[in-house]
């Protein structure tokens, strides 16, 4: 007995077949399509002429001297200034909150201090200052800060790792032979700084 399909059934069957073919083709397309690469960010590397700062200068000129732990870092803030050639200049900085472990200088009475880190990253730009260290959450640092809320120079932001520091030569006490090279216990260093503050 010969089966005869109605015209309506044939149309439905063809439509279903077409949907299946489209689904297979779409799956194959998305499976083989390479993921789009994110747009590359523009990197700005800036060089500053930092003043020479040794330990004596840092102790004298710092608005505050703090040993502490980084507890918060803001999103990059854009600041536009006019360069010496009259052209606008864009720079990024981040506000860094430091929980005070020990403070040797400064009028701050809070449990935290805020300093401005000269670096940052936006959705399409990365701003890097040569020679400057970028801090991360939970980092411990020893900071000699200027009146503007930044470090006096990159040498005056000293990382503290497992209770010791390794400052560059000019930031070492000249009169303490045990501190002229190698790692230094941070509290021994703070004692040396405090002695210098007492002789100001």
ZIZI-V891380 format. One record per residue. N is the residue number from 0. RES is the residue in one small letter. PSI is psi in whole degrees, -180 to 180 (* if undefined). OMEGA is omega in radians with two decimals (NA if undefined). Layout:
n: (N;N)
res: (RES;RES)
psi: (PSI;PSI)
omega: (OMEGA;OMEGA)
This chain:
n: (0;1;2;3;4;5;6;7;8;9;10;11;12;13;14;15;16;17;18;19;20;21;22;23;24;25;26;27;28;29;30;31;32;33;34;35;36;37;38;39;40;41;42;43;44;45;46;47;48;49;50;51;52;53;54;55;56;57;58;59;60;61;62;63;64;65;66;67;68;69;70;71;72;73;74;75;76;77;78;79;80;81;82;83;84;85;86;87;88;89;90;91;92;93;94;95;96;97;98;99;100;101;102;103;104;105;106;107;108;109;110;111;112;113;114;115;116;117;118;119;120;121;122;123;124;125;126;127;128;129;130;131;132;133;134;135;136;137;138;139;140;141;142;143;144;145;146;147;148;149;150;151;152;153;154;155;156;157;158;159;160;161;162;163;164;165;166;167;168;169;170;171;172;173;174;175;176;177;178;179;180;181;182;183;184;185;186;187;188;189;190;191;192;193;194;195;196;197;198;199)
res: (x;x;x;x;x;x;x;x;x;x;x;x;x;x;x;x;x;x;x;x;x;x;x;x;x;x;x;x;x;x;x;x;x;x;x;x;x;x;x;x;x;x;x;x;x;x;x;x;x;x;x;x;x;x;x;x;x;x;x;x;x;x;x;x;x;x;x;x;x;x;x;x;x;x;x;x;x;x;x;x;x;x;x;x;x;x;x;x;x;x;x;x;x;x;x;x;x;x;x;x;x;x;x;x;x;x;x;x;x;x;x;x;x;x;x;x;x;x;x;x;x;x;x;x;x;x;x;x;x;x;x;x;x;x;x;x;x;x;x;x;x;x;x;x;x;x;x;x;x;x;x;x;x;x;x;x;x;x;x;x;x;x;x;x;x;x;x;x;x;x;x;x;x;x;x;x;x;x;x;x;x;x;x;x;x;x;x;x;x;x;x;x;x;x;x;x;x;x;x;x)
psi: (129;127;133;121;139;161;-37;-42;-40;-41;-43;-42;-42;-39;-42;-42;-41;-40;-41;-43;-43;-41;-43;-43;-42;-42;-43;-37;-49;-30;-37;-14;126;141;140;135;139;149;141;140;146;126;124;117;119;138;130;153;90;143;153;125;118;-178;-42;-44;-42;-43;-40;-43;-18;136;-39;151;120;137;125;-174;136;121;-15;143;126;168;157;138;135;133;125;130;166;122;173;-25;6;-4;143;143;129;132;153;146;164;142;125;125;129;122;123;126;-43;134;123;-23;146;155;1;131;2;170;-6;158;159;131;162;114;128;79;174;174;129;-170;-27;2;150;129;120;133;120;133;-9;139;140;130;164;164;140;0;144;136;155;122;128;105;147;175;-16;0;10;177;154;-36;166;-28;-18;11;104;119;143;119;119;39;6;157;163;71;157;167;-43;-15;15;143;122;-26;3;105;-35;-12;9;-14;160;-173;151;136;131;-35;-31;-41;-42;-38;-41;-39;-42;-37;-40;-39;-34;-18;4;*)
omega: (-3.06;-3.14;-3.12;3.12;3.13;-3.14;-3.11;3.13;3.13;-3.12;3.13;-3.14;3.13;3.12;3.12;3.12;3.13;3.12;3.13;-3.14;3.12;-3.13;3.13;-3.14;3.14;3.13;-3.14;-3.13;-3.10;-3.13;-3.07;-3.11;-3.13;3.11;-3.12;3.11;3.08;-3.14;-3.12;-3.14;3.08;-3.12;3.07;3.08;-3.04;3.07;3.07;3.01;-3.10;3.06;3.06;-3.14;3.02;-3.05;3.14;3.13;-3.12;3.14;-3.10;-2.99;-3.11;3.04;3.01;3.09;-3.01;2.91;-3.10;-3.09;-3.13;-3.11;3.14;3.09;-3.10;2.97;-3.13;3.09;3.13;3.11;-3.14;3.10;3.09;-3.13;-3.10;3.11;3.10;-3.13;3.09;-3.09;-3.12;3.05;3.12;3.00;3.10;3.06;-3.07;3.09;-3.11;3.06;-3.02;2.97;3.08;3.11;-3.08;-3.09;3.11;-3.09;-3.13;3.11;3.12;3.12;3.12;2.98;-3.12;3.01;-3.04;3.13;-3.05;3.09;3.09;-3.09;3.08;-3.13;-3.07;-3.11;3.02;-3.09;-3.09;3.04;-3.09;3.08;-3.12;3.11;3.03;-3.12;3.09;3.12;3.13;3.01;2.96;-3.08;2.96;-2.96;2.95;-2.97;3.11;3.11;3.14;3.11;3.08;3.04;3.11;3.04;3.12;-3.13;-3.07;2.93;-2.98;3.09;3.06;-3.10;-3.12;3.05;3.13;3.10;3.09;-3.07;3.08;-2.96;-3.04;3.13;3.11;3.09;-3.09;-3.03;3.14;-3.00;-3.10;-3.10;-3.08;3.10;3.08;-3.10;-3.10;3.02;-3.02;-3.12;3.02;3.13;3.11;3.08;-3.14;3.11;3.14;3.08;3.09;3.10;-3.12;-3.14;3.14;NA)
